[in-house]
Amino acid sequence: MKNRSTKPKSHSGKSAGLLGEPAVRFLRALKRNNRRDWFDAHRDRYEVELKKPAKRLAEDLRPLLSPHYPWLEFSNKALFRINRDTRFSDDKTPYKTWMGYWFRDRRFDKEWASGLYLGLDPTGLALGCGIWRFQSLQRSIFRERITQSPSEMSFVRAIDALEQAGFEMKGRDLKRIPAGYDPDHVNAPFLRHNGLYAAKEIDFPKSFGTARFASDLAKLFKPCSELLDWMATQLPRKAM
């Protein structure tokens, strides 16, 4: 996330057990003390201030988002583990200093799935939706569908809805448009993508730490619905 100076403000109407300022304070302390001995000594604090409230938020989001996203997995499984995989990294710090969720579309095989992403660190929130990295078959069919009628225009509408809500489209890796495609097509820039996801970073809303936080998040995710629907109907969900 961006290095913003914004921090969650104190609000009246806080509810015990909800994700809020204690989680942010814990993540700040963990960043200063990213060691196994420190974490083990503060494991109870982690459970009470971060892990349990984070799991509760996933449960609170389910009834709010399921009517719009009935195929997404809203469960504790969506919460990322705090332990880092350091096997192939030069950074050997053992813990993430942020928390995140991946609410994936269950209609897809796991490695093929689109979904919603929610992240939190001491600077604010990160929202996202889409597919981080296409499988090879998905990428090929994606290129066809965004350049052929009628799916090309429904794709345009999905992207417009996200951009109007302040999301930025990510996943562009290629320097050039692949050969054989019209470089002047309205969707030509997306032919350079190896994945497609929308991302947005925001400061903590006033409702952070209160019972209204989950409903505010659900509203923020509303513009993602058209893109996820487009992906589910136009892209392969598993290996053929």
N, C-alpha and C positions, 0 to 999 in steps of 0.2 A: 504494500500500500504506500501511498504518498506519505512523506514525512510532514504531517500536519501538526501544528501545535495545539490543535483543539483537543480538549479532554471532556469527558462526560460531565455534565453539570449536575449539581445536587437538585433533586426534585422532591416535592412532597408527594405523598401517595405511593411510596415505595412498598413493594411487597416482598416479604421474606422468601427466599428460595428462587427468586427470579434472576435472570442474567442481568448484571448491572455493574456498578462501580467496583464492587469487590473483585470481580473477575478481571477487570482492567488493572487493578492494583496488583493482583497476583501475577499477571503477565509481565508487568513492569519489573517486579521483583525477580521473576524468573530470568528475565533478560540480563539483569545485573549479576545473577548467581546461577548461570546455566551449568550446573554440576550435579552429578547423581547424589552426592552426599547431601547437598542442600535440598534437593527435591525430596529425597527420602525423609528428611527431617521436617518437611512441610507438606507431606502427602495428605494429611487430614485437611489442611487448608485448601489444597488443590481439589479434593473431593467435594468440599462444601461450597467453595466460592466459584469454582469453574465447572467441573465435570457434571455435577448434579443439576445445576441451573441450565447448563447447555443441553442436557438430555431433556429437561422439561420444556425448553423452547421448541425442540423438535416435535414433542407431543402437542404443544399448543398450536403449532403451525398446521398440523394435519387437518383439523376440521375447517380451517380458514382457506387452505390452498387446495385441498382434495376436490372440491367442486369444480375448480378450474383446471386442475392437473390430476385427474383420477388415477393415472398410471404411474405417478411418481412414488418412490419409496420414502415415506415420512416415518422414520423409526430411528432408534438409537444407533443403528448401523450406519446411518448417514454421517455421524460425527467422526471426524478424523482422529486417529490416535495422536497423542501428544508426543510420543517418542519419534525421533527422527531416524530415518534409515541412513546411517553414516558409512555404509560399506563402500560406496563408490564416490564419496565426497571428501574434499580436502577439509571441509568444515566438520570437525568431530564433536561439536557441541551436541549433547544427547537429546535435547528437547526443543520442540517448536515454541516460539514465543508469540504465537498466534493460535487461534482456533478456527476451524472451518467445518462446513457441512457440504456433502455432495448428495443431493436428492435426485437419484438417477431414474430414468424412465425404464420401468421393469419390462416393457415390451421388447427392449433390445437385450442382446447378450451384453454382459458386463463391459467388455472392452470396446463395444460399439455404441454405447449408450449416450444419449443426450441427457440433459438435466438442468437443475438449478444449483448454483453455488452461492454459499453465504460464508463470508469470512469476517473475523473481528480481530483487531490488534489494538494496542493503546492509542493509535491515531484515529480510529474510526472503523467504518464498515466497508466491505467490498461485496458487491452483488454481481452475479454472472449467470449466463444461461447459454446453452449450445453444446457443441462437441469440441473438446480440447484438441484432439488429433484424430483426423479421419483414418479409418482403415483404407487400404488401397482401393478396394471395390467401392467403398463409400465415396471416395474422392472422385473416381471416374464417373459415377452416376450423378454426383453433385454437380459436376461440370456440365453434364448433359441437361439436367433439370433446370439449372438457372439460365440456360440459353435457349430453351425450347418452350413454346406455348403448350398449355396454359400455365404451367408451373412457374415460369419465369416471372410473371406478374404477381402471383401470390407471394413469391419470394420478395419482390420489391416492397410490397405492402408490409410484410413482416419486418423487414429491415427499417423501413420508414417509421414504424411504430416505436421501435427501440431507440432510434436516433432522436426522435422527437422527445423521448423521455430522458435523454441525456446519457444513454449508453453509447459506448464506443465499440465498433466492431474490430475484433482481434483474430489472429491466426494466419496473417499473411506472411508467408515465408519465401515465396519464389520471386526472383528479380524480374522475370518476364512472363507474359501471358503465354500459355502453352500453344504450340503450333496447331493450326487447324481451326482456331476460334477467331471470331470477329473482334478485333481490338476496340471497335467502336460500340459494341453492344452495351446496353445500360448496366448489365451485371459483369462486364469484363473485369473490373478490379478484383472481383471475388474468385476469378479463375486462378489467381495467384495464391490462394489459400490452401494450406494443408490441414487446416482445421477451421472451425468457425464458431466463435463465441462472442457474446456481448458482455462488456464489463463496465462497471460504474463504481466509483469510490465516493463515499459521502461521510460527512461528520456524523457523530452520534445524534440521533433525533431526540427531541425533548422527552419522548416516551421511554427512552432507554432506562431499564431498571424498574419499569412499571408494567402493569397488566396490559397496557395498550400497545406495548412494543411489538408483540406478535402480529396484531392486526395492521399496524403501520408497515411492517415488513411485507405482509401479504399484498398490500396496495402497491408497494414499490416493485414487486415481482410481476404485477399484472401485464405490463407490456411484453413480457417474455412469451406469452401463451401462443401467439401466432407463429413465432419461429419454431418452437418445440412441436407444434402441430404440423408445420410444414416438414420438418425433419422426419417425423414419425410416418408421414404419408408418402414422402418422396424418396427417402434413403433406405438402403438395406439395413436390417436390424441384426443380422448375423451372417456368418459365412454361408455361402450357397454350395 
